[in-house]
Amino acid sequence: MPSRRSVSWPATAVVAVAAAAVAGAISFGVATKLTGDPGEGSAEGLAAEERGTPPAFQAAILADGVVTLEEHKSAVYAAAACLAERGFTVVPRDQGDGYWTWAFRSESSSEVARYQAADKECRDAYSGQVNAVYLAALAATKAAGPSKVDQARAEIARCLAGRGVQGVPEDAPIRRMLDLVENAGKPGEVFNECREIARQKYGVVPAQ
């Protein structure tokens, strides 16, 4: 079986190449993390000469020096549309707390190489600098206190306790919360109601 390999990718992208024993073929998976972890690809971490003058689409967003969530999302979807024009369909997914990802997978190493080139072009044109500024602000917000996802998770736990599901830790994973709901003899709708309350209050919900 082919050995496991990994390939580095600049700033806010991670490329993983995984071997698969299917008729001797190699399965390639490309995951693009558009915002990344705090400190990764931050505005401060980009040299001025590397950033340069932003392309028109990003310049309009960056004109006031602030990148909102909606502006960040518009940049993400513009980059995804750019990829679609080049024949690569990707679907951005909200991971909670302002993090967005998309993934591309192919059995062909040559197709992955073409994707990597297209991905860089599209991020450079539509999302790279916007994401860097957005990420820097997001990291600063996180440093100031608990994330919205953490607050939403704690809200779900408190809500469940109020509905008779006892012993739910405020940092419990979603799977654990669901198990406790079942153990308490409550219907799944109880969890769904609490999750919706948390979503309305904080704008996000934990993914897991």
Buried (B, 14 or more C-beta within 10 A) or exposed (E): EEEEEEEEBEBBBBBBBEBBEEEEEBBBBBBBBBBBEBEBBBBEEBEEEEBEEBEEBBEEBBEEEEBEEEBBBBBBBBBBEBBEEEEBEBEBBBBBBBBBBBBBBBEEEEBBEBBBEBBBBBBBBBBBBBBBBBBBBBBEBBEEEEBBBBBBBBBBBBBBBEBEBEEBEEEBEBEEBEEBBEEBEBEEEBBEBBBEBBBEEBBBBBEE
